């Protein structure tokens, strides 16, 4: 069972629908006990960084997410959910994040001759060939965002170029993030969610 964290993030319906389509059991919840007793946790996100962090704090979910990581339960952040995994965002002024992966969320430069937000299909280049998510190399996924993550290359699994190299997939231990929307990325995105599902199955087997 995968817990989708419910904090009015905006894209939970599409994520639920995608997981159901590929046969993964999931529950939308903000209950700490439920979240901490699943085999994997998914943090979705659409919107602005500061309000999202404020809602997570208001519902006591920041501590819950840190406990998820402490227990090594697989955690996947999507779009804004990925950005929240990092230390800080400069969106509308400095806002501390979850601090699970070192790095800063910065605005995509507007002087690159490309549109901002970065919106549409873009090709991923894998930089960590031994990653569980290496099946996204040369594949196109769907991006919608105006901010990107600036982090050390050791945490970057794949990038997509939009004037700068935008991290598409990041990972640190069992903490994973996808800047693009796998639930909107067709077969490629569904396969990535299947891969995450397999990671959760392995974790679930170790609990028994």
ChimeraX attribute file (.defattr): number of C-alpha atoms within 10 A of each C-alpha:
attribute: neighborCount
match mode: 1-to-1
recipient: residues
	/A:1	18
	/A:2	25
	/A:3	24
	/A:4	24
	/A:5	25
	/A:6	20
	/A:7	20
	/A:8	14
	/A:9	18
	/A:10	13
	/A:11	16
	/A:12	21
	/A:13	10
	/A:14	14
	/A:15	22
	/A:16	19
	/A:17	14
	/A:18	20
	/A:19	18
	/A:20	12
	/A:21	11
	/A:22	13
	/A:23	11
	/A:24	17
	/A:25	13
	/A:26	20
	/A:27	17
	/A:28	18
	/A:29	14
	/A:30	18
	/A:31	15
	/A:32	17
	/A:33	10
	/A:34	14
	/A:35	26
	/A:36	18
	/A:37	15
	/A:38	20
	/A:39	25
	/A:40	27
	/A:41	27
	/A:42	26
	/A:43	23
	/A:44	26
	/A:45	26
	/A:46	18
	/A:47	15
	/A:48	14
	/A:49	24
	/A:50	20
	/A:51	12
	/A:52	20
	/A:53	19
	/A:54	13
	/A:55	15
	/A:56	21
	/A:57	13
	/A:58	11
	/A:59	15
	/A:60	14
	/A:61	20
	/A:62	17
	/A:63	13
	/A:64	19
	/A:65	23
	/A:66	14
	/A:67	15
	/A:68	23
	/A:69	17
	/A:70	9
	/A:71	11
	/A:72	15
	/A:73	23
	/A:74	25
	/A:75	27
	/A:76	23
	/A:77	25
	/A:78	26
	/A:79	26
	/A:80	26
	/A:81	24
	/A:82	29
	/A:83	30
	/A:84	30
	/A:85	28
	/A:86	22
	/A:87	18
	/A:88	23
	/A:89	25
	/A:90	15
	/A:91	15
	/A:92	10
	/A:93	9
	/A:94	14
	/A:95	17
	/A:96	16
	/A:97	22
	/A:98	18
	/A:99	15
	/A:100	17
	/A:101	23
	/A:102	16
	/A:103	19
	/A:104	23
	/A:105	24
	/A:106	17
	/A:107	18
	/A:108	21
	/A:109	17
	/A:110	12
	/A:111	9
	/A:112	11
	/A:113	9
	/A:114	12
	/A:115	14
	/A:116	17
	/A:117	15
	/A:118	20
	/A:119	14
	/A:120	13
	/A:121	16
	/A:122	19
	/A:123	18
	/A:124	24
	/A:125	22
	/A:126	23
	/A:127	17
	/A:128	17
	/A:129	13
	/A:130	9
	/A:131	14
	/A:132	15
	/A:133	21
	/A:134	18
	/A:135	15
	/A:136	21
	/A:137	17
	/A:138	14
	/A:139	16
	/A:140	20
	/A:141	24
	/A:142	20
	/A:143	22
	/A:144	17
	/A:145	18
	/A:146	16
	/A:147	24
	/A:148	24
	/A:149	26
	/A:150	19
	/A:151	17
	/A:152	12
	/A:153	12
	/A:154	11
	/A:155	20
	/A:156	23
	/A:157	28
	/A:158	27
	/A:159	21
	/A:160	24
	/A:161	14
	/A:162	18
	/A:163	15
	/A:164	12
	/A:165	15
	/A:166	20
	/A:167	25
	/A:168	29
	/A:169	27
	/A:170	29
	/A:171	23
	/A:172	14
	/A:173	11
	/A:174	17
	/A:175	20
	/A:176	24
	/A:177	30
	/A:178	24
	/A:179	28
	/A:180	27
	/A:181	23
	/A:182	23
	/A:183	25
	/A:184	17
	/A:185	19
	/A:186	14
	/A:187	13
	/A:188	18
	/A:189	21
	/A:190	18
	/A:191	18
	/A:192	20
	/A:193	21
	/A:194	17
	/A:195	15
	/A:196	23
	/A:197	22
	/A:198	15
	/A:199	18
	/A:200	22
	/A:201	16
	/A:202	13
	/A:203	18
	/A:204	17
	/A:205	9
	/A:206	9
	/A:207	7
	/A:208	5
